[in-house]
Amino acid sequence: MTDWNPTQYLRFGNERLRPAIELIDRINIESPKTIYDLGCGTGSITAILKEKWPRATVAGVDASPNMLEQASQDYPTLTWQYADLNSWEPEIEPDLIYSNAAFQWTPHHQVLLPRLLETIKDGGIFAIQLPKNWREPSHASICEIARETQWKDRLEPHIMENPVAEPLDYYDLLSPFCKSIDMWETTYMQVLTGDYPVLEWTKGTVLPPLLSQLSSSEQKDFIDKYKSTLASSYPKRNDGNTIFPFTRMFIIAYK
Ligand SMILES: C[S@@+](CC[C@H](N)C(=O)[O-])C[C@H]1O[C@@H](n2cnc3c(N)ncnc32)[C@H](O)[C@@H]1O
């Protein structure tokens, strides 16, 4: 598995931060004692959780050595745990489990999400944000190129199917264990600058596991094909900027 590149990921730090903060702002909890940020990445959002609830013990959990190294470098006083969310269990019963843009990498939601919800204190909260962009050209065209070309045999095992279900599926999955659920979706019309900014975006997330299977000349061919799709799906506007619409789903489950 290719590790994450924190520098590439943080190129769009502002766009990635906004939904994380909007989720935090909607969480209705007085004074949580124990908070876990699952799939914490570079830790910038874990630090915001600590700022918002300074008396809480806050720990960031992630399976990427690169991301955790960046997190512990930038926020040395916070607690960082290396773990795979599929098997992770909290050391202390949490008041709040928070996760921004991480569960799209752990596809078995039917099992994983109720299991995690079960670990939370009664009266506690499970707050997550999931990107819903797998069917958009930015992501779908990557899978199409990988499946339709001479690289199919090598790339197909590394293609991730759409991991994110619909809001009603999550409602039915989580509501048997909750007092109430607050859910919403937002489409951010992200204004990006420069040439092929959507390529730069996916270089920080979904592209590396596929590109790492190819030689450098094959990578160039792959990217050229991808760029031609991006040019028609996300054309530059009159001012030279590119609009990259991005839908995200938010779920706050009150136990
Ligand atoms: C898109 S980043 C989000 C990072 C951070 N939450 C943020 O919003 O900036 C996804 C993170 O999930 C982590 N991740 C993916 N699969 C994971 C797993 N199975 N266990 C733990 N962390 C995982 C990745 O290492 C990565 O840091």
The ligand as an SDF file (V2000), in Angstrom:
LIG
                    3D

 27 29  0  0  0  0  0  0  0  0999 V2000
   -8.3480   11.9930    3.3750 C   0  0  0  0  0  0  0  0  0  0  0  0
   -7.3230   11.7370    4.7660 S   0  0  0  0  0  0  0  0  0  0  0  0
   -8.1890   12.6480    6.0260 C   0  0  0  0  0  0  0  0  0  0  0  0
   -7.2830   13.1250    7.1070 C   0  0  0  0  0  0  0  0  0  0  0  0
   -7.9190   14.0540    8.1510 C   0  0  0  0  0  0  0  0  0  0  0  0
   -9.0380   13.4240    8.8260 N   0  0  0  0  0  0  0  0  0  0  0  0
   -8.3620   15.3260    7.4880 C   0  0  0  0  0  0  0  0  0  0  0  0
   -9.5740   15.5110    7.3240 O   0  0  0  0  0  0  0  0  0  0  0  0
   -7.5100   16.1270    7.1250 O   0  0  0  0  0  0  0  0  0  0  0  0
   -7.7130   10.0620    5.1840 C   0  0  0  0  0  0  0  0  0  0  0  0
   -6.8590    9.5200    6.3160 C   0  0  0  0  0  0  0  0  0  0  0  0
   -7.4090    8.2490    6.6960 O   0  0  0  0  0  0  0  0  0  0  0  0
   -6.3470    7.3850    6.9950 C   0  0  0  0  0  0  0  0  0  0  0  0
   -6.7800    5.9920    6.8490 N   0  0  0  0  0  0  0  0  0  0  0  0
   -7.2340    5.3980    5.7380 C   0  0  0  0  0  0  0  0  0  0  0  0
   -7.5200    4.1150    5.9730 N   0  0  0  0  0  0  0  0  0  0  0  0
   -7.2480    3.8960    7.2790 C   0  0  0  0  0  0  0  0  0  0  0  0
   -7.3360    2.7590    8.1370 C   0  0  0  0  0  0  0  0  0  0  0  0
   -7.7870    1.5890    7.6830 N   0  0  0  0  0  0  0  0  0  0  0  0
   -6.9590    2.9060    9.4110 N   0  0  0  0  0  0  0  0  0  0  0  0
   -6.5020    4.0920    9.8860 C   0  0  0  0  0  0  0  0  0  0  0  0
   -6.4070    5.2090    9.1230 N   0  0  0  0  0  0  0  0  0  0  0  0
   -6.7620    5.1070    7.8410 C   0  0  0  0  0  0  0  0  0  0  0  0
   -5.2690    7.7450    5.9920 C   0  0  0  0  0  0  0  0  0  0  0  0
   -3.9960    7.2890    6.4100 O   0  0  0  0  0  0  0  0  0  0  0  0
   -5.3990    9.2560    5.9280 C   0  0  0  0  0  0  0  0  0  0  0  0
   -4.5440    9.9050    6.8230 O   0  0  0  0  0  0  0  0  0  0  0  0
  1  2  1  0
  2  3  1  0
  2 10  1  0
  3  4  1  0
  4  5  1  0
  5  6  1  0
  5  7  1  0
  7  8  2  0
  7  9  1  0
 10 11  1  0
 11 12  1  0
 11 26  1  0
 12 13  1  0
 13 14  1  0
 13 24  1  0
 14 15  1  0
 14 23  1  0
 15 16  2  0
 16 17  1  0
 17 18  1  0
 17 23  2  0
 18 19  1  0
 18 20  2  0
 20 21  1  0
 21 22  2  0
 22 23  1  0
 24 25  1  0
 24 26  1  0
 26 27  1  0
M  CHG  2   2   1   9  -1
M  END
$$$$
